[in-house]
Amino acid sequence: MKQVLLHTINCSTLLATVLLSPCCSCADSGRKPVARRQPLVRTITSVDEMNSIITTAGERLLMFDLYADWCMPCRILSPMLEKIATEQKDKVTVYKINIDTNPEIAGALGVSGIPFVVFVKNREGVYALSGVQSKDTYIRVINRFAGVLGAPEDVTPGGELIGGIRIVKLSTAATPGDIYVYRGETVKLIIDRVEFPYAISIPAFGISREGRAGESLEVTFKAEEIGVYPVFCNGDCPAGDGSRYGRIIVMQYKSTGKAQFAELSVEDAVTLIAEKKPLILDVRTPKEYYAGHIEAAKLIPLQQLDQRVSELSAYKDRDILVYCRSGNRSTVASQILIRNGFKKLYNLRRGVVGWEKAGQKMVK
């Protein structure tokens, strides 16, 4: 199976079926053929075509809409995405992909339901949306990642990163709205002092938890995939019984200030190791490390990194390649290092899973 050149993103979203402009048939009229207008939303018909688009797009923001002809929400959304493609053509290029005729693409993206929309920039999946959203929601995402003048500043994640876990504290007095976190983070939501029957559920993470009066309600989950995931309330809470309580919005991490952060493919990581001789940092557990690790890698488990960061002080201005099993914990580790003044961080995309799959050796 051919691979699609971006992160696997597991969430559901919407699609755009395009309405191609009609073409007059002039074969027998004696008149010159009328040129067919090039549609702004183009149909992708193969993995090779999608890969070619991704690899040649450069800084251009791409928007891929996965759909099926039998999907009614996809048809409902189509006119909106047509308008977006027309109005935002200087910022984004919109494509559509039929999952029934392109199962390889749907499988590579981990699509479990449609409509589904994923945004891609610099070969990376940077955002995805689930369900039919408002037009303004899509435009906000486009403005955020297209890098256009006047676009709103990047949203910062909620809560605080403590010991490799993002702690987000909420109150029963109000609905939380959107809760932003980074892909790869372990997130703990704490709703302080539940005083009445109250429960929340986050279906995407298999969470359903009821609080006890006088105690905090806590749930923990791993934000492994970029996307938007609803949180529902069950009980006497501000959102209303059975209503949506908020949303978990999982974003791709981006460095701030002078620090450099990049996610590398295995090929690029091998080149970095050969040419720049970076510190290779393994942030998995000791058990994982001793079962097999990249040669010359230094082990500091993610949970210990905050306390042991001084051990890496000589590398504050030097290249550091960070990895874990799948690329999630290493993203969090990179945040911690950047927060502590480190300047050049590289995250091994898909971690040792991708490393071994590419045929690179591990040592024990």
PADREN-214791 format. One record per residue (C-alpha): residue number from 1; residue in one letter; x, y, z. Coordinates in Angstrom, 3 decimals, always signed. Layout:
N
NODE  nr rest        u        v        w
NODE NUM    a        X        Y        Z
...
END
This chain:
364
NODE  nr rest        u        v        w
NODE   1    m   +0.000   +0.000   +0.000
NODE   2    k   +1.350   +3.419   -0.923
NODE   3    q   +1.794   +5.872   +1.912
NODE   4    v   +0.281   +9.329   +2.171
NODE   5    l   +2.905  +11.891   +3.135
NODE   6    l   +1.455  +13.273   +6.361
NODE   7    h   +0.644  +12.285   +9.925
NODE   8    t   -2.098   +9.785  +10.543
NODE   9    i   -4.979  +11.846  +11.881
NODE  10    n   -7.853  +10.055  +13.492
NODE  11    c  -11.039  +12.083  +13.662
NODE  12    s  -14.225  +12.717  +11.675
NODE  13    t  -15.162  +15.786   +9.680
NODE  14    l  -16.795  +17.229   +6.680
NODE  15    l  -16.490  +17.188   +3.025
NODE  16    a  -17.055  +19.191   -0.022
NODE  17    t  -18.680  +17.697   -3.073
NODE  18    v  -17.943  +20.105   -5.902
NODE  19    l  -20.462  +21.218   -8.459
NODE  20    l  -18.540  +21.262  -11.715
NODE  21    s  -19.520  +24.022  -14.102
NODE  22    p  -21.581  +22.819  -17.049
NODE  23    c  -19.922  +22.414  -20.384
NODE  24    c  -21.714  +23.010  -23.674
NODE  25    s  -21.415  +20.345  -26.336
NODE  26    c  -20.505  +22.102  -29.527
NODE  27    a  -19.395  +19.215  -31.725
NODE  28    d  -22.018  +19.787  -34.408
NODE  29    s  -22.750  +23.464  -33.964
NODE  30    g  -19.990  +24.853  -36.132
NODE  31    r  -18.992  +27.185  -33.313
NODE  32    k  -15.704  +27.160  -31.441
NODE  33    p  -15.788  +25.007  -28.291
NODE  34    v  -16.419  +26.931  -25.092
NODE  35    a  -13.540  +26.530  -22.604
NODE  36    r  -14.513  +24.680  -19.456
NODE  37    r  -13.934  +26.654  -16.263
NODE  38    q  -11.327  +25.048  -14.014
NODE  39    p  -13.084  +24.139  -10.748
NODE  40    l  -11.657  +25.678   -7.589
NODE  41    v  -12.312  +22.432   -5.711
NODE  42    r  -10.446  +19.695   -7.542
NODE  43    t  -11.047  +15.960   -7.220
NODE  44    i   -8.123  +13.746   -6.203
NODE  45    t   -8.249  +10.293   -7.746
NODE  46    s   -5.154   +8.492   -6.417
NODE  47    v   -2.532   +8.320   -3.652
NODE  48    d   +0.155   +9.376   -6.136
NODE  49    e   -1.788  +12.491   -7.060
NODE  50    m   -2.285  +13.432   -3.409
NODE  51    n   +1.398  +12.878   -2.617
NODE  52    s   +2.419  +15.015   -5.590
NODE  53    i   +0.170  +17.842   -4.385
NODE  54    i   +1.527  +17.654   -0.828
NODE  55    t   +5.193  +17.536   -1.846
NODE  56    t   +4.979  +20.444   -4.292
NODE  57    a   +2.720  +22.782   -2.291
NODE  58    g   +5.530  +24.407   -0.293
NODE  59    e   +4.087  +26.927   +2.192
NODE  60    r   +0.648  +26.750   +0.600
NODE  61    l   -2.166  +25.652   +2.935
NODE  62    l   -4.116  +22.665   +1.600
NODE  63    m   -7.611  +21.567   +2.605
NODE  64    f   -8.650  +17.974   +1.887
NODE  65    d  -12.326  +17.022   +2.146
NODE  66    l  -13.126  +13.310   +2.401
NODE  67    y  -16.635  +12.277   +1.464
NODE  68    a  -18.870   +9.677   -0.156
NODE  69    d  -21.722  +10.108   -2.606
NODE  70    w  -24.181   +8.527   -0.161
NODE  71    c  -23.260  +10.912   +2.689
NODE  72    m  -26.059  +13.462   +3.216
NODE  73    p  -24.073  +15.755   +5.587
NODE  74    c  -21.375  +15.879   +2.895
NODE  75    r  -23.918  +17.120   +0.366
NODE  76    i  -25.246  +19.683   +2.807
NODE  77    l  -21.763  +21.051   +3.404
NODE  78    s  -20.770  +21.199   -0.252
NODE  79    p  -22.077  +24.709   -1.117
NODE  80    m  -20.336  +26.202   +1.920
NODE  81    l  -16.975  +24.735   +0.947
NODE  82    e  -17.478  +25.886   -2.642
NODE  83    k  -17.872  +29.437   -1.347
NODE  84    i  -14.835  +29.087   +0.906
NODE  85    a  -12.721  +27.839   -2.009
NODE  86    t  -13.797  +30.885   -4.024
NODE  87    e  -13.505  +33.522   -1.313
NODE  88    q  -10.299  +32.195   +0.258
NODE  89    k   -8.486  +31.180   -2.942
NODE  90    d   -5.504  +33.420   -2.108
NODE  91    k   -4.989  +31.561   +1.178
NODE  92    v   -5.954  +27.919   +0.675
NODE  93    t   -6.405  +25.290   -2.027
NODE  94    v   -9.355  +22.928   -1.541
NODE  95    y   -9.492  +19.325   -2.751
NODE  96    k  -12.074  +16.563   -2.420
NODE  97    i  -11.491  +12.819   -2.063
NODE  98    n  -14.122  +10.117   -2.441
NODE  99    i  -13.359   +7.495   +0.229
NODE 100    d  -15.198   +4.766   -1.670
NODE 101    t  -12.888   +5.085   -4.669
NODE 102    n   -9.778   +5.956   -2.603
NODE 103    p   -9.782   +3.545   +0.362
NODE 104    e   -5.962   +3.736   +0.625
NODE 105    i   -6.104   +7.449   +1.389
NODE 106    a   -8.950   +7.001   +3.866
NODE 107    g   -7.009   +4.208   +5.583
NODE 108    a   -3.774   +6.227   +5.756
NODE 109    l   -5.621   +9.109   +7.395
NODE 110    g   -7.403   +6.816   +9.843
NODE 111    v  -10.830   +7.967   +8.682
NODE 112    s  -13.538   +6.252  +10.705
NODE 113    g  -16.420   +8.489   +9.719
NODE 114    i  -17.379  +11.262   +7.359
NODE 115    p  -17.662  +14.140   +6.692
NODE 116    f  -13.921  +14.665   +7.351
NODE 117    v  -11.701  +17.689   +6.608
NODE 118    v   -7.963  +17.879   +7.229
NODE 119    f   -5.665  +20.880   +6.718
NODE 120    v   -2.087  +20.268   +5.555
NODE 121    k   +0.904  +22.596   +5.364
NODE 122    n   +4.584  +21.797   +4.743
NODE 123    r   +3.703  +18.081   +4.405
NODE 124    e   +2.185  +18.074   +7.893
NODE 125    g   -1.393  +17.616   +9.022
NODE 126    v   -1.906  +20.758  +11.099
NODE 127    y   -5.628  +20.681  +11.922
NODE 128    a   -8.831  +18.709  +11.431
NODE 129    l  -12.486  +19.361  +12.136
NODE 130    s  -15.283  +16.978  +13.068
NODE 131    g  -18.869  +17.426  +12.031
NODE 132    v  -20.489  +20.238  +10.105
NODE 133    q  -19.063  +23.482  +11.448
NODE 134    s  -19.989  +27.079  +10.716
NODE 135    k  -18.342  +28.838   +7.805
NODE 136    d  -16.547  +31.150  +10.243
NODE 137    t  -14.940  +28.133  +11.938
NODE 138    y  -13.271  +27.020   +8.706
NODE 139    i  -12.162  +30.547   +7.888
NODE 140    r  -10.601  +30.953  +11.349
NODE 141    v   -8.562  +27.797  +10.776
NODE 142    i   -7.532  +29.011   +7.322
NODE 143    n   -6.461  +32.398   +8.697
NODE 144    r   -4.548  +30.734  +11.491
NODE 145    f   -2.446  +28.456   +9.296
NODE 146    a   -2.287  +30.323   +5.979
NODE 147    g   +0.137  +32.879   +7.398
NODE 148    v   -1.711  +35.827   +5.900
NODE 149    l   -1.386  +39.420   +7.051
NODE 150    g   -3.945  +40.274   +9.684
NODE 151    a   -4.564  +36.652  +10.714
NODE 152    p   -5.282  +36.166  +14.427
NODE 153    e   -2.445  +35.093  +16.672
NODE 154    d   -2.005  +31.395  +17.364
NODE 155    v   -4.144  +30.075  +20.161
NODE 156    t   -2.172  +28.972  +23.207
NODE 157    p   -3.021  +25.729  +25.025
NODE 158    g   -5.030  +25.792  +28.223
NODE 159    g   -3.831  +24.897  +31.688
NODE 160    e   -0.227  +24.219  +32.655
NODE 161    l   +2.312  +21.562  +31.699
NODE 162    i   +3.448  +19.869  +34.922
NODE 163    g   +5.656  +16.788  +34.933
NODE 164    g   +4.886  +16.085  +31.301
NODE 165    i   +1.094  +16.269  +31.864
NODE 166    r   -1.111  +19.200  +30.864
NODE 167    i   -3.308  +20.083  +33.845
NODE 168    v   -6.484  +21.984  +32.931
NODE 169    k   -8.670  +23.123  +35.837
NODE 170    l  -12.327  +23.943  +35.225
NODE 171    s  -15.238  +25.143  +37.333
NODE 172    t  -18.806  +23.881  +37.555
NODE 173    a  -19.931  +27.520  +37.538
NODE 174    a  -19.486  +27.936  +33.783
NODE 175    t  -19.081  +25.970  +30.580
NODE 176    p  -15.439  +25.698  +29.477
NODE 177    g  -16.005  +26.259  +25.762
NODE 178    d  -12.941  +25.268  +23.729
NODE 179    i  -10.016  +23.630  +25.515
NODE 180    y   -6.841  +23.768  +23.426
NODE 181    v   -4.066  +21.195  +23.875
NODE 182    y   -1.141  +19.968  +21.786
NODE 183    r   -0.949  +16.655  +19.975
NODE 184    g   +0.988  +14.105  +21.997
NODE 185    e   +0.108  +15.513  +25.403
NODE 186    t   -1.377  +13.571  +28.273
NODE 187    v   -4.186  +15.822  +29.504
NODE 188    k   -5.827  +15.846  +32.919
NODE 189    l   -9.090  +17.776  +33.225
NODE 190    i  -10.011  +18.704  +36.789
NODE 191    i  -13.481  +20.092  +37.514
NODE 192    d  -13.254  +21.531  +41.013
NODE 193    r  -15.672  +20.550  +43.775
NODE 194    v  -18.736  +18.993  +42.233
NODE 195    e  -21.663  +19.936  +44.457
NODE 196    f  -24.505  +18.214  +42.601
NODE 197    p  -25.069  +15.212  +40.290
NODE 198    y  -22.653  +15.815  +37.477
NODE 199    a  -20.941  +13.693  +34.851
NODE 200    i  -19.044  +14.271  +31.627
NODE 201    s  -18.277  +12.075  +28.662
NODE 202    i  -15.714  +12.406  +25.871
NODE 203    p  -16.694   +9.705  +23.361
NODE 204    a  -13.567  +10.038  +21.221
NODE 205    f  -11.407   +9.066  +24.203
NODE 206    g  -13.770   +6.469  +25.651
NODE 207    i  -14.379   +8.567  +28.767
NODE 208    s  -17.539   +8.643  +30.879
NODE 209    r  -17.068   +9.796  +34.472
NODE 210    e  -19.454  +10.827  +37.234
NODE 211    g  -18.407  +13.204  +39.989
NODE 212    r  -19.110  +12.856  +43.701
NODE 213    a  -20.490  +15.712  +45.741
NODE 214    g  -17.740  +17.637  +47.516
NODE 215    e  -14.962  +16.123  +45.378
NODE 216    s  -13.268  +17.133  +42.153
NODE 217    l  -14.122  +15.289  +38.965
NODE 218    e  -10.933  +14.249  +37.141
NODE 219    v  -10.427  +12.610  +33.759
NODE 220    t   -7.149  +11.864  +31.975
NODE 221    f   -6.594  +11.093  +28.303
NODE 222    k   -3.880  +11.080  +25.656
NODE 223    a   -4.311  +13.636  +22.854
NODE 224    e   -2.759  +11.486  +20.143
NODE 225    e   -4.459  +12.871  +17.062
NODE 226    i   -5.100  +16.373  +15.768
NODE 227    g   -8.794  +17.171  +15.714
NODE 228    v  -11.844  +18.556  +17.505
NODE 229    y  -13.540  +16.324  +20.070
NODE 230    p  -16.820  +17.217  +21.848
NODE 231    v  -17.268  +16.923  +25.618
NODE 232    f  -20.817  +16.180  +26.772
NODE 233    c  -22.467  +16.883  +30.103
NODE 234    n  -24.820  +14.486  +31.848
NODE 235    g  -26.474  +15.884  +34.928
NODE 236    d  -27.303  +19.281  +36.379
NODE 237    c  -24.518  +21.294  +34.762
NODE 238    p  -24.403  +24.719  +33.075
NODE 239    a  -24.513  +23.342  +29.535
NODE 240    g  -27.765  +21.498  +30.182
NODE 241    d  -28.364  +17.809  +30.621
NODE 242    g  -27.091  +15.828  +27.658
NODE 243    s  -25.779  +18.929  +25.902
NODE 244    r  -22.314  +19.628  +24.611
NODE 245    y  -20.253  +20.940  +27.510
NODE 246    g  -17.177  +21.966  +25.560
NODE 247    r  -14.656  +20.833  +22.966
NODE 248    i  -11.139  +19.426  +23.169
NODE 249    i   -9.182  +20.949  +20.293
NODE 250    v   -5.922  +19.094  +19.650
NODE 251    m   -3.364  +21.220  +17.773
NODE 252    q   +0.027  +20.567  +16.233
NODE 253    y   +2.765  +22.014  +18.456
NODE 254    k   +4.616  +25.078  +17.200
NODE 255    s   +7.584  +26.700  +18.900
NODE 256    t   +7.520  +30.342  +19.933
NODE 257    g  +10.186  +33.038  +20.119
NODE 258    k  +13.678  +32.212  +18.867
NODE 259    a  +13.453  +28.481  +19.440
NODE 260    q  +13.386  +26.170  +16.432
NODE 261    f  +11.162  +23.106  +16.358
NODE 262    a  +10.620  +20.738  +13.469
NODE 263    e   +9.196  +17.270  +12.974
NODE 264    l  +11.462  +15.056  +10.884
NODE 265    s  +10.813  +12.004   +8.765
NODE 266    v  +13.131   +9.038   +9.300
NODE 267    e  +15.069  +10.007   +6.186
NODE 268    d  +15.568  +13.581   +7.404
NODE 269    a  +16.508  +12.357  +10.889
NODE 270    v  +19.180  +10.053   +9.448
NODE 271    t  +20.589  +13.002   +7.484
NODE 272    l  +20.574  +15.192  +10.611
NODE 273    i  +22.455  +12.553  +12.604
NODE 274    a  +25.061  +12.120   +9.865
NODE 275    e  +25.634  +15.808   +9.179
NODE 276    k  +25.123  +17.598  +12.506
NODE 277    k  +25.787  +14.912  +15.136
NODE 278    p  +22.936  +16.042  +17.422
NODE 279    l  +22.258  +14.837  +20.937
NODE 280    i  +19.773  +11.985  +20.518
NODE 281    l  +17.331  +11.994  +23.428
NODE 282    d  +15.087   +9.010  +24.213
NODE 283    v  +12.158   +9.996  +26.467
NODE 284    r  +10.540   +6.551  +26.771
NODE 285    t  +10.597   +4.355  +29.864
NODE 286    p  +13.745   +2.418  +30.859
NODE 287    k  +11.993   -0.834  +29.916
NODE 288    e  +11.332   +0.444  +26.410
NODE 289    y  +14.848   +1.853  +26.091
NODE 290    y  +16.661   -1.348  +27.048
NODE 291    a  +14.453   -3.396  +24.742
NODE 292    g  +15.957   -1.428  +21.862
NODE 293    h  +16.995   +2.165  +21.176
NODE 294    i  +18.669   +4.330  +18.556
NODE 295    e  +22.436   +4.096  +18.789
NODE 296    a  +24.096   +6.690  +21.077
NODE 297    a  +20.733   +7.848  +22.463
NODE 298    k  +20.612   +9.270  +25.993
NODE 299    l  +17.692   +8.120  +28.139
NODE 300    i  +15.694  +10.584  +30.211
NODE 301    p  +12.054   +9.452  +30.659
NODE 302    l   +9.517  +12.189  +29.998
NODE 303    q   +8.272  +12.101  +33.594
NODE 304    q  +11.804  +12.909  +34.813
NODE 305    l  +12.754  +15.519  +32.236
NODE 306    d  +11.727  +18.590  +34.235
NODE 307    q  +13.874  +17.474  +37.181
NODE 308    r  +16.866  +16.361  +35.065
NODE 309    v  +16.928  +19.106  +32.441
NODE 310    s  +20.213  +20.453  +33.871
NODE 311    e  +21.937  +17.314  +32.573
NODE 312    l  +21.434  +18.688  +29.062
NODE 313    s  +22.612  +22.265  +29.701
NODE 314    a  +25.585  +21.890  +27.351
NODE 315    y  +23.116  +21.450  +24.474
NODE 316    k  +21.010  +24.585  +24.945
NODE 317    d  +22.261  +26.050  +21.655
NODE 318    r  +22.946  +22.755  +19.888
NODE 319    d  +20.809  +20.351  +17.898
NODE 320    i  +18.738  +17.810  +19.836
NODE 321    l  +16.792  +14.987  +18.186
NODE 322    v  +14.029  +13.779  +20.526
NODE 323    y  +12.132  +10.545  +20.068
NODE 324    c   +9.708   +8.168  +21.786
NODE 325    r   +7.610   +5.273  +20.571
NODE 326    s   +5.231   +7.143  +18.256
NODE 327    g   +6.205  +10.832  +18.305
NODE 328    n   +3.756  +11.939  +20.998
NODE 329    r   +5.793  +11.980  +24.214
NODE 330    s   +8.717  +13.473  +22.312
NODE 331    t   +6.523  +16.417  +21.280
NODE 332    v   +5.805  +17.111  +24.945
NODE 333    a   +9.507  +16.704  +25.789
NODE 334    s  +10.365  +19.274  +23.124
NODE 335    q   +7.932  +21.732  +24.739
NODE 336    i   +9.625  +21.238  +28.105
NODE 337    l  +13.085  +21.797  +26.642
NODE 338    i  +12.025  +24.909  +24.729
NODE 339    r  +10.417  +26.264  +27.886
NODE 340    n  +13.789  +25.772  +29.601
NODE 341    g  +15.715  +27.758  +27.012
NODE 342    f  +16.785  +25.110  +24.487
NODE 343    k  +16.948  +26.451  +20.959
NODE 344    k  +17.105  +23.655  +18.355
NODE 345    l  +14.660  +20.780  +18.776
NODE 346    y  +13.794  +18.083  +16.270
NODE 347    n  +11.033  +15.554  +16.890
NODE 348    l  +11.229  +12.133  +15.200
NODE 349    r   +7.838  +11.795  +13.558
NODE 350    r   +6.211   +8.437  +14.409
NODE 351    g   +9.115   +7.645  +16.761
NODE 352    v  +10.808   +4.253  +16.825
NODE 353    v   +7.760   +2.683  +15.200
NODE 354    g   +8.490   +4.641  +12.033
NODE 355    w  +12.255   +4.236  +12.519
NODE 356    e  +12.082   +0.436  +12.514
NODE 357    k   +9.483   +0.341   +9.755
NODE 358    a  +11.932   +2.275   +7.556
NODE 359    g  +14.555   -0.415   +8.163
NODE 360    q  +16.802   +1.564  +10.524
NODE 361    k  +18.604   -0.406  +13.191
NODE 362    m  +18.077   -0.372  +16.946
NODE 363    v  +20.648   -1.391  +19.538
NODE 364    k  +20.294   -2.943  +22.989
END
